[in-house]
Amino acid sequence: MAGPGGSALQSLERRCTIRHSRIFDTAARLYDLATDQPFWREAIGRMLDAAGPLPPAPRVLDLGCGPGHGAFVMAARLGPSATVLGIDAAPRMIAVARRHLARRHPDLANVRFEVADAARLDLSGASIDLAAGHSFLYIVPDPAAVLAEVRRVLAPGGTLVLMEPDAAGTLLRAARRLPIEGRDWVRRPWAAARFAGSMVTWRVYSRGRGQLDASRVERLMRDAGFRDVSFAPTLGGLGMHCVART
Ligand SMILES: C[S@@+](CC[C@H](N)C(=O)[O-])C[C@H]1O[C@@H](n2cnc3c(N)ncnc32)[C@H](O)[C@@H]1O
């Protein structure tokens, strides 16, 4: 049981979670406009590639799902036998995600969205095969509590995959590397320009939020009981894929 200091800390963390999710709650429509684009969806697809093989009919949890684009990409790629639950602490993000589900993806009967704090999930232990978080962990006020909770709900042999901004990346290096990473920039200049805009915004915002680097994420993952922790750069080094297993 937490002592008086512990409960004060917990209430501070709860207040921080509410404050951060309010930013995304207020900006949900704007955020959706910025990220509802092909290159963002492709970035989410690459996160799924990084996760590696999954069991048949995987149970997937999309952490901090925002307007739901990641959940839709994963559901479409994994097929109807998979189930995808997107959770987000910001109610307006979940409202946008549900609206997209109803209007654009009525065929995806295996996707649902719930308002939830990733540090306190209403899920049974060992009930998830893949937990994925795209641009998520650096936002949460208590990443250790979130990783412990994700570890609890993941089944034995389950996978956690994250795509996080990498403190070591720079916009200049990314601008040099991205065009040679095999993407279809020239034939889709408008999409490329939109993506570049969202990358700059992402970089500036994540810098201000004190983003994580690989060694800190590795420590947090190991402390939460994960093993087989690995990292790979993505988005020209602005981001990193972090993969770990239970
Ligand atoms: C940068 S957005 C990423 C959204 C989406 N994954 C994407 O890539 O477009 C981070 C999201 O995490 C959510 N979030 C922040 N703290 C959270 C928490 N403790 N539990 C659940 N969601 C949280 C925010 O509300 C926000 O929608």
The ligand as an SDF file (V2000), in Angstrom:
LIG
                    3D

 27 29  0  0  0  0  0  0  0  0999 V2000
    1.5780   12.4460  -30.0790 C   0  0  0  0  0  0  0  0  0  0  0  0
    0.0050   11.7130  -29.8430 S   0  0  0  0  0  0  0  0  0  0  0  0
    0.1790   10.2380  -30.8470 C   0  0  0  0  0  0  0  0  0  0  0  0
   -1.1340    9.7640  -31.4250 C   0  0  0  0  0  0  0  0  0  0  0  0
   -1.0080    8.5850  -32.3930 C   0  0  0  0  0  0  0  0  0  0  0  0
   -0.4050    7.4460  -31.7640 N   0  0  0  0  0  0  0  0  0  0  0  0
   -0.2580    8.9880  -33.6370 C   0  0  0  0  0  0  0  0  0  0  0  0
    0.8470    8.5030  -33.8630 O   0  0  0  0  0  0  0  0  0  0  0  0
   -0.7620    9.8170  -34.3930 O   0  0  0  0  0  0  0  0  0  0  0  0
    0.0860   11.0490  -28.2000 C   0  0  0  0  0  0  0  0  0  0  0  0
   -1.2650   10.6040  -27.6420 C   0  0  0  0  0  0  0  0  0  0  0  0
   -1.0560    9.9920  -26.3610 O   0  0  0  0  0  0  0  0  0  0  0  0
   -2.1640   10.3160  -25.5370 C   0  0  0  0  0  0  0  0  0  0  0  0
   -1.7830   10.1230  -24.1230 N   0  0  0  0  0  0  0  0  0  0  0  0
   -0.9490   10.8910  -23.3740 C   0  0  0  0  0  0  0  0  0  0  0  0
   -0.8350   10.3690  -22.1330 N   0  0  0  0  0  0  0  0  0  0  0  0
   -1.5990    9.2430  -22.1120 C   0  0  0  0  0  0  0  0  0  0  0  0
   -1.8800    8.2670  -21.1170 C   0  0  0  0  0  0  0  0  0  0  0  0
   -1.3470    8.3240  -19.8920 N   0  0  0  0  0  0  0  0  0  0  0  0
   -2.7150    7.2350  -21.4470 N   0  0  0  0  0  0  0  0  0  0  0  0
   -3.2650    7.1590  -22.6930 C   0  0  0  0  0  0  0  0  0  0  0  0
   -3.0300    8.0680  -23.6700 N   0  0  0  0  0  0  0  0  0  0  0  0
   -2.2110    9.0910  -23.3830 C   0  0  0  0  0  0  0  0  0  0  0  0
   -2.4770   11.7720  -25.8960 C   0  0  0  0  0  0  0  0  0  0  0  0
   -3.7880   12.1210  -25.5360 O   0  0  0  0  0  0  0  0  0  0  0  0
   -2.2350   11.7440  -27.4120 C   0  0  0  0  0  0  0  0  0  0  0  0
   -3.4210   11.4980  -28.1230 O   0  0  0  0  0  0  0  0  0  0  0  0
  1  2  1  0
  2  3  1  0
  2 10  1  0
  3  4  1  0
  4  5  1  0
  5  6  1  0
  5  7  1  0
  7  8  2  0
  7  9  1  0
 10 11  1  0
 11 12  1  0
 11 26  1  0
 12 13  1  0
 13 14  1  0
 13 24  1  0
 14 15  1  0
 14 23  1  0
 15 16  2  0
 16 17  1  0
 17 18  1  0
 17 23  2  0
 18 19  1  0
 18 20  2  0
 20 21  1  0
 21 22  2  0
 22 23  1  0
 24 25  1  0
 24 26  1  0
 26 27  1  0
M  CHG  2   2   1   9  -1
M  END
$$$$
